[in-house]
């Protein structure tokens, strides 16, 4: 037991060698056990000796002298090992590229008004003509309602008072309407609410992790209705979207093919409006329609030649009318200018344009978590202290470590483990010092700081 404690102490000594873990006043080397804590007074049950707190680099810890007989717990002792604590915050709009930032003032009214039923009044429908609503158990009715989309539930609420009561008794509907109203409003604005049942949306609401990695996912990707983190949404091909016109040209699809495949089409509210689609799913539809990727590419080249011939024909007609003096307009423009679905410089132009901030509902603790961010990582990036551009291994990276740390969201319970290895926290920043100009401060994240620390105790 003592050997295990010694190895544990030495590992902490190596990890936090920059902190004052040694008593400089003593001639002998007396390392101390670092037990990060939220401030609980941990003491040895035999000697009654208490540790003292240390504040260094944003890490609060307890120090115990490892001199003989000072803190060697016996088997009857209870050891409380805690992780580091630090400053965190939450913000409603963590990313400027998502759909949240396209809400106009007219659209910013509370989304609880979405699908609002008329005032309660006596139903005109005779109850005897709706026997299933009264005969089926409520659990069976809820299972049926979970397979309806949001617009259908909204219409059902308007049918009768009984329908209104049944929809509002559905936990998934009431929770989403009360706690994720902004997401529902964006689904209505982008006209994608009718593609998915509410049961699938509620499943993502109760799932905290990104579907393509193990990080917490603060966003919802509309084309597939899956939870995602910023890193995957920014880099992975599963979250790539493009305008529908470019996709139809690239994969040799028609509007009829798109409608038959029932691929979700996301109406982007930016002016002029765009209709976005998931690139990976559209490509799969094109390969299935044409038989193979090679045939799809051949159909694409054939369509491009047809568009080019049509363009050249219109140009010749325009030139003929111009020489005759009968032309009435300018030079014809290409009806379909072929563009790459991904920009040449490697940075996708439509990334995150079909994603929206989406909180997580913990059904066990009944708490809502929109995502918690490390204040030190945010300060490190926003104040321009990141030096990734100076290192060869990260100078050309699209998502360098400092940027990744800035955009990464956590569950509050997972932040102490991050604080333990956070590079920005070791800089011991004073968050009150700001060097940004008034204009640059407008783009800073807004959020109230609070202290996060490990709260679970472990018995040895």
C-alpha positions in Angstrom: 0.0 0.0 0.0 2.8 2.4 0.9 4.7 1.5 -2.3 1.5 2.3 -4.4 1.2 5.6 -2.6 4.8 6.5 -3.2 4.4 5.7 -7.0 1.2 7.8 -7.1 3.0 10.7 -5.4 6.0 10.5 -7.8 3.7 10.6 -10.8 2.0 13.7 -9.5 5.4 15.2 -8.8 6.5 14.7 -12.4 3.2 16.0 -13.8 3.2 19.2 -11.7 7.0 19.8 -11.5 6.4 23.5 -12.3 4.3 24.0 -9.2 5.9 24.7 -5.7 5.4 21.1 -4.5 8.6 21.1 -2.5 9.4 23.0 0.7 12.2 25.3 -0.3 13.1 25.9 3.3 14.2 22.3 4.0 17.5 20.8 3.0 16.1 17.4 2.3 13.8 16.8 -0.6 10.4 16.3 0.9 7.9 15.9 -2.0 4.2 16.3 -1.2 1.2 14.5 -2.4 -0.9 16.7 -4.7 -4.6 16.0 -4.3 -6.6 18.5 -6.3 -9.8 19.4 -4.6 -12.7 21.9 -4.4 -11.6 22.8 -0.9 -12.6 19.8 1.2 -10.4 19.4 4.2 -8.9 15.9 3.8 -7.1 14.5 6.8 -5.6 11.3 8.0 -7.9 9.4 10.4 -4.9 8.2 12.5 -2.8 11.3 12.9 -5.6 13.9 12.3 -3.1 16.0 10.3 -4.9 18.3 7.8 -3.6 19.4 4.4 -3.4 23.0 3.3 -4.7 24.4 0.1 -2.6 25.6 -2.8 -3.7 28.0 -5.5 -1.4 27.8 -8.5 -2.1 28.3 -12.2 -5.8 28.1 -11.7 -5.5 24.7 -9.9 -6.7 24.4 -6.4 -5.0 21.5 -4.5 -4.2 20.1 -1.1 -0.6 19.4 -0.1 0.5 16.8 2.5 4.1 16.4 3.7 5.5 13.0 2.8 7.8 13.0 5.8 7.8 9.7 7.7 4.6 9.3 9.6 2.9 12.3 8.2 0.4 10.9 5.7 0.6 7.2 5.2 -3.0 6.0 5.4 -3.7 2.5 6.7 -6.3 0.1 5.3 -8.9 1.6 7.5 -8.4 5.1 6.2 -10.6 6.7 3.5 -8.6 8.5 0.9 -10.3 11.2 -1.2 -8.4 11.7 -4.4 -9.8 14.6 -6.4 -9.1 16.1 -9.8 -8.2 19.7 -10.5 -10.7 22.5 -10.5 -10.8 25.7 -12.6 -12.9 28.4 -14.2 -15.6 27.5 -16.7 -18.6 29.2 -18.4 -21.6 28.5 -20.6 -22.7 30.5 -23.6 -25.9 30.3 -25.8 -24.1 30.8 -29.1 -20.7 29.3 -29.0 -20.1 29.4 -32.8 -20.7 32.2 -35.3 -20.9 29.7 -38.3 -24.0 27.9 -37.1 -27.6 28.7 -38.1 -28.3 30.4 -34.7 -26.5 33.5 -35.9 -28.9 33.9 -38.9 -31.9 34.5 -36.7 -33.2 37.9 -37.6 -34.9 40.1 -34.9 -38.2 39.1 -36.2 -37.4 35.4 -35.8 -36.0 35.8 -32.3 -39.3 35.6 -30.5 -39.6 32.6 -28.1 -40.1 29.4 -30.1 -42.6 28.3 -27.5 -45.1 30.0 -29.8 -44.2 27.4 -32.5 -47.2 25.2 -33.3 -49.3 27.0 -30.7 -52.8 25.6 -30.5 -55.8 27.9 -30.3 -57.3 28.8 -26.9 -59.1 25.9 -25.2 -62.7 25.7 -26.3 -65.3 23.1 -26.6 -64.5 20.7 -29.4 -66.9 20.4 -32.3 -66.0 16.8 -32.8 -68.3 14.2 -31.3 -66.3 12.0 -28.9 -68.0 8.9 -30.2 -66.4 9.4 -33.6 -62.9 9.2 -32.1 -63.0 5.9 -30.1 -59.3 5.1 -30.4 -58.3 8.2 -28.4 -60.2 7.0 -25.4 -59.9 3.2 -25.7 -56.2 2.9 -26.3 -53.9 3.1 -23.2 -52.0 6.3 -22.9 -48.7 4.5 -23.3 -49.8 3.1 -26.7 -50.9 6.6 -27.8 -47.5 8.0 -26.8 -45.7 5.4 -28.8 -47.8 6.4 -31.8 -47.2 10.1 -31.3 -43.4 9.5 -31.1 -43.5 8.5 -34.8 -45.0 11.8 -35.9 -43.1 14.8 -36.9 -43.4 18.2 -35.3 -45.8 19.8 -37.9 -48.1 16.7 -37.6 -48.2 17.0 -33.8 -48.9 20.7 -34.2 -51.9 20.0 -36.5 -53.1 17.3 -34.1 -53.2 19.8 -31.3 -55.6 21.9 -33.4 -58.0 19.1 -34.1 -59.7 18.9 -30.7 -59.2 19.5 -27.1 -58.6 15.8 -26.6 -55.9 15.9 -29.2 -54.3 18.9 -27.6 -54.2 17.2 -24.2 -52.7 14.0 -25.7 -49.9 15.9 -27.5 -49.1 18.0 -24.4 -49.0 14.9 -22.2 -46.2 13.5 -24.4 -42.9 14.0 -22.4 -40.7 14.3 -25.5 -42.9 17.1 -26.9 -43.2 19.1 -23.7 -39.5 18.8 -22.8 -38.3 19.8 -26.3 -40.8 22.7 -26.5 -39.7 24.0 -23.1 -36.0 23.4 -23.1 -34.9 23.3 -26.8 -37.3 25.9 -28.2 -34.6 27.6 -30.3 -33.8 24.3 -32.0 -37.4 23.8 -32.8 -37.7 27.3 -34.3 -34.6 26.7 -36.5 -36.1 23.4 -37.7 -39.2 25.3 -38.7 -37.3 28.1 -40.4 -35.1 25.7 -42.4 -38.2 23.6 -43.3 -36.7 20.3 -42.1 -39.0 19.6 -39.2 -41.2 17.3 -41.4 -38.4 14.9 -42.3 -37.9 13.4 -38.8 -40.2 12.0 -36.1 -40.1 13.6 -32.7 -38.9 10.3 -31.2 -35.7 10.5 -33.1 -35.2 14.1 -32.1 -35.8 13.3 -28.5 -33.2 10.4 -28.7 -30.6 12.9 -29.7 -31.8 15.3 -27.0 -31.0 12.7 -24.4 -27.6 11.6 -26.0 -24.6 13.7 -24.9 -21.9 12.5 -27.2 -20.9 13.3 -30.8 -22.0 10.5 -33.1 -18.6 10.3 -34.7 -16.2 10.7 -31.7 -16.2 10.5 -27.9 -16.4 14.3 -27.2 -19.5 16.1 -26.0 -21.6 17.3 -28.9 -23.2 20.8 -28.5 -24.6 20.9 -32.0 -27.3 19.1 -34.0 -26.7 18.4 -37.7 -30.0 18.8 -39.5 -29.5 16.7 -42.7 -29.2 13.5 -40.6 -30.5 14.8 -37.3 -27.4 13.7 -35.4 -25.5 15.3 -32.5 -22.0 16.5 -33.3 -19.1 18.3 -31.9 -17.4 21.3 -33.5 -14.2 19.4 -34.6 -16.2 16.7 -36.4 -18.6 19.2 -38.0 -15.6 21.3 -39.2 -13.4 18.5 -40.5 -15.2 15.2 -41.1 -16.9 14.4 -44.5 -20.1 13.1 -42.7 -21.1 16.7 -41.9 -20.4 18.3 -45.4 -23.2 20.2 -47.1 -23.5 22.0 -50.4 -26.2 23.8 -52.4 -28.7 21.5 -54.1 -27.9 22.9 -57.5 -24.2 22.0 -57.3 -25.0 18.6 -55.9 -27.5 17.8 -58.7 -24.8 18.7 -61.3 -21.9 16.9 -59.6 -23.8 13.6 -59.0 -26.0 13.9 -62.2 -29.3 14.0 -60.3 -32.5 15.7 -61.1 -35.1 17.3 -58.8 -37.3 14.2 -59.3 -34.4 12.0 -58.1 -34.0 14.2 -55.0 -37.7 14.0 -54.1 -37.9 10.3 -54.7 -34.9 9.7 -52.4 -36.5 11.8 -49.7 -33.2 13.4 -48.8 -33.7 16.3 -46.4 -33.4 19.7 -48.0 -32.3 22.5 -45.6 -33.6 25.9 -46.4 -30.8 28.4 -45.5 -32.3 31.7 -44.3 -29.4 33.8 -45.6 -30.1 36.2 -48.5 -30.3 35.1 -51.2 -31.7 31.8 -49.8 -30.0 28.5 -50.5 -31.2 24.9 -50.4 -28.5 22.8 -48.8 -28.1 19.0 -48.9 -25.8 16.4 -47.3 -23.0 15.6 -49.8 -22.3 12.1 -48.6 -26.0 10.9 -48.8 -26.5 12.6 -52.1 -23.4 10.9 -53.5 -24.7 7.5 -52.3 -28.0 8.2 -54.1 -26.2 9.1 -57.3 -24.1 5.9 -57.2 -27.2 3.8 -56.6 -29.1 5.5 -59.4 -26.3 5.2 -62.0 -25.0 1.8 -60.9 -21.4 2.8 -60.1 -19.2 5.7 -59.3 -17.6 5.6 -62.7 -21.0 5.7 -64.5 -22.0 8.6 -62.2 -18.9 10.5 -63.2 -19.6 9.8 -66.9 -23.2 11.1 -66.5 -21.8 14.2 -64.9 -19.4 14.9 -67.7 -22.2 14.4 -70.3 -24.4 16.9 -68.4 -21.6 19.5 -68.3 -21.1 19.2 -72.0 -24.9 19.7 -72.6 -24.9 22.8 -70.5 -21.8 24.1 -72.3 -23.4 23.5 -75.7 -26.5 25.3 -74.6 -24.5 28.2 -73.3 -22.5 28.5 -76.5 -25.8 28.4 -78.6 -27.2 31.3 -76.5 -24.0 33.3 -76.9 -24.1 32.9 -80.7 -27.7 34.0 -80.8 -26.9 37.0 -78.7 -24.0 37.9 -81.0 -26.2 37.5 -84.1 -28.8 39.9 -82.7 -26.1 42.3 -81.6 -24.7 42.5 -85.1 -28.3 43.0 -86.4 -28.9 45.7 -83.9 -31.8 43.9 -82.3 -30.3 42.7 -79.1 -32.1 43.9 -75.9 -29.8 42.7 -73.1 -26.3 41.9 -72.0 -24.3 38.8 -72.7 -25.9 35.6 -71.6 -24.7 34.1 -68.3 -24.2 30.4 -67.6 -27.3 28.9 -66.1 -25.3 26.5 -64.1 -21.7 27.4 -63.2 -20.0 24.2 -62.0 -18.3 24.7 -58.7 -16.4 22.3 -56.5 -18.4 21.0 -53.5 -15.3 21.8 -51.4 -13.2 24.9 -51.8 -9.8 24.5 -53.3 -8.0 26.0 -50.3 -9.3 23.1 -48.2 -11.7 25.1 -46.1 -15.3 24.2 -46.8 -17.5 27.2 -47.4 -20.7 25.6 -46.2 -19.4 23.9 -43.0 -21.7 24.2 -40.0 -24.3 26.0 -42.2 -26.8 23.2 -41.5 -26.0 22.8 -37.7 -27.6 24.4 -34.7 -26.8 24.6 -31.0 -28.6 21.8 -29.2 -28.5 21.3 -25.4 -28.4 17.9 -23.8 -31.0 16.7 -21.4 -29.8 14.3 -18.6 -32.9 12.3 -17.8 -31.2 10.8 -14.7 -30.4 14.1 -13.0 -33.1 16.0 -14.9 -30.7 18.8 -15.8 -30.0 20.6 -19.0 -26.5 21.0 -20.3 -25.8 23.2 -23.4 -22.1 22.7 -23.1 -19.4 24.0 -20.7 -16.2 25.6 -21.9 -12.8 26.2 -20.3 -12.3 29.9 -19.6 -8.5 29.5 -19.8 -8.6 28.0 -23.3 -11.0 30.6 -24.4 -8.9 33.5 -23.0 -5.8 31.9 -24.6 -7.4 31.9 -28.0 -9.3 35.1 -28.0 -6.4 37.2 -26.6 -4.1 36.0 -29.4 -1.7 34.1 -27.1 -1.9 30.9 -29.2 1.4 30.1 -31.0 0.4 27.1 -33.1 1.5 29.0 -36.2 5.0 29.0 -35.0 5.4 25.2 -34.9 6.0 23.2 -38.1 3.7 20.4 -37.0 0.7 22.7 -36.7 1.5 25.7 -38.9 -0.7 24.4 -41.8 -3.3 22.6 -39.7 -6.9 23.6 -40.4 -7.9 23.0 -36.7 -4.7 23.5 -34.6 -4.7 22.5 -30.9 -5.4 26.0 -29.5 -8.4 26.4 -31.8 -9.6 22.9 -31.0 -9.4 23.7 -27.2 -11.3 27.0 -27.8 -14.3 25.3 -29.6 -14.4 22.1 -27.5 -17.4 21.8 -25.2 -17.6 19.5 -22.1 -20.0 18.1 -19.7 -19.5 20.0 -16.4 -18.5 16.7 -14.7 -15.7 16.1 -17.3 -14.0 19.4 -17.0 -11.8 18.6 -13.9 -10.0 15.9 -16.0 -9.4 18.6 -18.7 -8.1 21.1 -16.1 -5.6 18.5 -15.0 -3.8 18.6 -18.4 -4.9 22.0 -19.7 -2.0 23.9 -21.3 -3.7 27.3 -21.0 -4.4 26.9 -17.3 -0.7 26.5 -16.6 -0.2 30.0 -18.0 -2.0 31.4 -14.9 -3.8 34.0 -16.8 -5.6 37.0 -15.2 -8.9 36.9 -17.0 -9.6 40.5 -16.1 -6.8 41.8 -18.3 -8.1 42.5 -21.8 -5.9 43.6 -24.7 -8.5 43.5 -27.4 -9.9 46.6 -29.1 -13.6 47.5 -28.6 -14.4 46.1 -32.0 -12.7 42.8 -31.3 -14.5 42.5 -28.0 -17.8 42.3 -29.8 -16.9 38.9 -31.1 -16.0 37.5 -27.8 -18.1 34.8 -26.2 -20.5 35.9 -23.5 -20.9 33.8 -20.4 -20.8 33.9 -16.6 -17.7 32.3 -15.1 -18.0 29.7 -12.3 -15.7 27.3 -10.6 -15.9 23.6 -11.5 -14.3 20.9 -9.5 -14.6 17.1 -9.0 -17.3 16.2 -6.5 -17.2 12.4 -6.4 -15.4 10.7 -3.6 -13.6 7.4 -4.1 -12.9 5.0 -1.3 -9.5 3.3 -1.3 
